[in-house]
């Protein structure tokens, strides 16, 4: 369940979308500029999907290696942290693309929460 192909598609659409926006602005085509923005948002979403797939794959591997309840607790924190980091990043990207400061801010908060959960998982794992 590797997210590599999604990430590659995402980077492609992100770059092409950005280029379309620049060209649209340069030639005065609001339609081309809007298409570029939509494609860029699509690319950001694809990159987030790829990262989520990788996080799920990593979490599945970690869960498969968990042998005791304490280890499962640290794995749960890590899984939740990966999820919140990825979803928070996607919200930030969408908020930036849509000029929605509230969505972007909620994304930052969710990503920070995810990072804290991952640290919690790391601490629990090291104590074990």
Helices and strands as residue ranges (DSSP letters): H 4-27, H 30-65, H 69-97, H 101-127
